[in-house]
Amino acid sequence: MIVTIDGPAGSGKSTAARKLAARLQFAYLDTGAMYRAIALASLRGSIDLDDADAVSQFARALQLEIDCGPTHARVSVDGNDVSEAIRSIEVSRATSTISRHQSVREHLIALQRQIGKNLVDFVTEGRDQGSVVFPDADFRFVLSASVEIRASRRHQEMAADGQDVSLEEVAANIRYRDAIDAKQWEPLLASGAAIVIDTTEMAIADVVDRLCETVSGA
């Protein structure tokens, strides 16, 4: 079984996907972490983020691996675990830039599909999982929430990780990413193919309950 969860930054999709996978004992594929890993490596390698060809060639030369456990997703680049390092605001900004490059997206889409072939039952989350990568998934969800709530959530996560960043900076980054990323899951909304869940006033436990009830009750 394949379950896709798409939506904007801070909508809770990563946490919900991870917890849903753990409850169902499915593998968890965090595709956003893959984009972040390339962004981090590009920053460290002083690659021009606006140069699509340079980023794409650099990304294809990397050894990008992701451990899709039912309770975690650890990411490594060239043998080095970067699971924590990819969560900074600097990497978030860089990720928004490199994810616009179609050649980079094509590389990661192919890699995600290959990973999917090696998994049995899995939950995958990102921006285009239900619309592009796994359009034949058994269940396709889109999570949403207000910008204010999403910024607050992300700010709390980053503060807990010791990152010194203001709420205003986080909100601005989320608005910027929304302007770029929304087109990736909008086809699911236009066609009515996705189950939409607004998490603005929902605790994460309630979101996971809703997801689990839908998947298990089908």
C-alpha positions as CSV (number, residue, x, y, z in Angstrom):
1,M,0.0,0.0,0.0
2,I,1.2,3.5,-0.8
3,V,0.0,6.6,1.2
4,T,1.0,10.0,0.0
5,I,0.8,13.2,2.1
6,D,1.4,16.5,0.4
7,G,1.1,20.1,1.4
8,P,2.9,23.3,2.4
9,A,5.7,23.8,4.9
10,G,4.5,23.7,8.5
11,S,1.2,21.9,7.8
12,G,2.3,19.0,9.9
13,K,2.7,16.6,7.1
14,S,6.2,15.3,8.1
15,T,5.2,14.6,11.7
16,A,1.9,13.2,10.6
17,A,3.5,10.9,8.0
18,R,6.1,9.7,10.4
19,K,3.5,8.9,13.2
20,L,1.1,7.3,10.7
21,A,3.9,5.1,9.4
22,A,4.8,4.1,12.9
23,R,1.2,3.3,13.8
24,L,0.7,1.2,10.6
25,Q,4.2,-0.2,10.8
26,F,4.9,1.1,7.2
27,A,8.1,2.5,5.9
28,Y,8.4,6.3,6.0
29,L,9.8,8.2,3.0
30,D,10.7,11.8,3.8
31,T,11.2,13.3,0.3
32,G,11.6,16.8,1.6
33,A,14.7,15.6,3.4
34,M,16.2,14.5,0.1
35,Y,15.8,18.0,-1.4
36,R,17.2,19.5,1.8
37,A,20.2,17.2,1.7
38,I,21.1,18.4,-1.9
39,A,20.6,22.0,-0.8
40,L,22.9,21.5,2.2
41,A,25.6,19.8,0.1
42,S,25.3,22.6,-2.6
43,L,25.8,25.2,0.1
44,R,28.8,23.4,1.5
45,G,30.2,22.9,-2.0
46,S,29.7,26.6,-2.9
47,I,27.5,25.7,-5.9
48,D,25.6,28.5,-7.5
49,L,22.0,27.6,-6.4
50,D,20.5,29.5,-9.3
51,D,22.5,27.5,-11.9
52,A,20.2,24.6,-12.7
53,D,22.8,22.7,-14.6
54,A,25.4,23.1,-12.0
55,V,23.1,22.0,-9.1
56,S,21.8,19.1,-11.2
57,Q,25.2,17.8,-12.1
58,F,26.4,18.2,-8.5
59,A,23.3,16.4,-7.2
60,R,23.7,13.4,-9.5
61,A,27.3,13.0,-8.4
62,L,26.2,12.7,-4.7
63,Q,25.7,9.5,-2.9
64,L,22.3,10.3,-1.4
65,E,20.8,7.6,0.9
66,I,17.7,7.6,3.1
67,D,16.8,5.1,5.8
68,C,13.1,4.7,5.6
69,G,12.3,3.1,9.0
70,P,8.7,3.1,10.4
71,T,9.6,5.7,13.1
72,H,12.4,7.7,11.4
73,A,14.0,8.8,8.2
74,R,17.8,9.3,8.5
75,V,19.5,11.0,5.5
76,S,23.1,10.7,4.5
77,V,25.2,12.3,1.8
78,D,28.4,10.6,0.7
79,G,28.3,8.5,3.9
80,N,27.7,11.4,6.3
81,D,24.5,11.7,8.3
82,V,23.0,15.1,7.7
83,S,19.6,14.5,9.3
84,E,19.9,17.3,11.8
85,A,22.0,19.7,9.7
86,I,19.3,19.9,6.9
87,R,16.8,21.6,9.2
88,S,18.3,25.1,9.4
89,I,16.6,28.2,8.0
90,E,19.5,28.7,5.6
91,V,18.9,25.2,4.2
92,S,15.2,25.9,4.0
93,R,15.9,29.0,1.8
94,A,18.3,27.1,-0.4
95,T,15.8,24.2,-0.8
96,S,13.2,26.6,-2.1
97,T,15.7,27.7,-4.8
98,I,17.0,24.3,-5.9
99,S,13.6,22.7,-5.9
100,R,12.5,25.0,-8.7
101,H,15.0,23.4,-11.1
102,Q,13.2,20.8,-13.2
103,S,16.4,18.8,-13.8
104,V,16.9,18.4,-10.0
105,R,13.2,17.4,-9.6
106,E,13.5,14.8,-12.3
107,H,16.6,13.3,-10.6
108,L,14.9,13.0,-7.3
109,I,11.6,11.8,-8.7
110,A,13.4,8.9,-10.3
111,L,15.3,8.2,-7.1
112,Q,12.1,8.3,-5.1
113,R,10.3,5.9,-7.4
114,Q,13.3,3.5,-7.2
115,I,13.2,3.6,-3.4
116,G,9.5,3.0,-3.6
117,K,10.0,-0.1,-5.6
118,N,12.2,-1.5,-2.9
119,L,9.6,-0.9,-0.2
120,V,6.4,-2.8,0.5
121,D,3.9,-0.6,2.4
122,F,5.0,3.0,2.9
123,V,3.9,6.5,3.7
124,T,5.6,9.2,1.7
125,E,5.3,13.0,2.1
126,G,6.4,16.0,0.2
127,R,5.0,18.4,-2.4
128,D,4.2,16.3,-5.4
129,Q,4.0,12.7,-4.1
130,G,0.3,12.2,-5.0
131,S,0.3,14.3,-8.1
132,V,3.6,13.3,-9.8
133,V,5.7,10.7,-8.1
134,F,3.1,8.2,-7.0
135,P,-0.1,9.2,-8.9
136,D,-1.5,5.6,-8.4
137,A,-1.1,5.7,-4.7
138,D,-3.9,4.0,-2.7
139,F,-4.5,7.1,-0.6
140,R,-3.6,10.7,-1.4
141,F,-3.9,13.4,1.2
142,V,-3.2,17.1,1.3
143,L,-2.7,18.8,4.6
144,S,-3.1,22.5,5.0
145,A,-3.1,25.2,7.7
146,S,-3.0,29.0,8.1
147,V,0.3,30.7,7.5
148,E,0.3,32.0,11.1
149,I,-0.1,28.5,12.6
150,R,2.5,27.0,10.3
151,A,5.0,29.7,11.1
152,S,4.5,29.2,14.8
153,R,4.9,25.5,14.5
154,R,8.1,25.7,12.5
155,H,9.5,28.4,14.7
156,Q,9.0,26.3,17.8
157,E,10.7,23.3,16.2
158,M,13.7,25.5,15.2
159,A,13.9,27.1,18.6
160,A,13.9,23.7,20.2
161,D,16.8,22.8,18.0
162,G,18.7,25.8,19.2
163,Q,18.3,27.9,16.1
164,D,18.3,31.7,16.6
165,V,15.6,32.8,14.1
166,S,12.7,35.1,14.5
167,L,9.0,34.2,14.0
168,E,8.9,36.9,11.3
169,E,11.8,35.3,9.4
170,V,10.1,31.9,9.5
171,A,6.7,33.3,8.3
172,A,8.4,35.2,5.4
173,N,10.2,32.0,4.4
174,I,6.9,30.0,4.5
175,R,5.1,32.6,2.3
176,Y,8.0,32.5,-0.1
177,R,7.9,28.8,-0.4
178,D,4.2,28.7,-0.7
179,A,4.4,31.0,-3.8
180,I,6.7,28.5,-5.4
181,D,5.5,25.1,-4.1
182,A,1.7,25.3,-4.2
183,K,1.5,24.5,-7.9
184,Q,2.9,21.0,-7.1
185,W,-0.1,19.8,-5.1
186,E,-2.8,22.0,-6.6
187,P,-3.6,19.5,-9.4
188,L,-4.8,17.1,-6.6
189,L,-7.2,19.8,-5.3
190,A,-8.5,20.8,-8.7
191,S,-9.3,17.2,-9.6
192,G,-10.7,16.3,-6.2
193,A,-8.3,13.4,-6.2
194,A,-6.9,14.1,-2.7
195,I,-8.5,14.0,0.8
196,V,-7.9,17.5,2.2
197,I,-7.3,17.9,6.0
198,D,-7.1,21.4,7.5
199,T,-4.8,21.1,10.5
200,T,-5.0,24.7,11.7
201,E,-7.1,23.8,14.8
202,M,-6.1,20.2,15.1
203,A,-3.6,18.5,17.4
204,I,-1.2,16.2,15.6
205,A,-2.7,13.2,17.4
206,D,-6.1,14.1,15.9
207,V,-4.6,14.5,12.5
208,V,-2.9,11.0,12.7
209,D,-6.2,9.5,14.0
210,R,-8.0,11.0,11.0
211,L,-5.4,9.6,8.6
212,C,-5.3,6.2,10.2
213,E,-9.1,5.9,10.3
214,T,-9.3,6.7,6.6
215,V,-6.6,4.2,5.6
216,S,-7.6,1.4,7.9
217,G,-11.3,1.8,7.3
218,A,-11.2,1.6,3.5
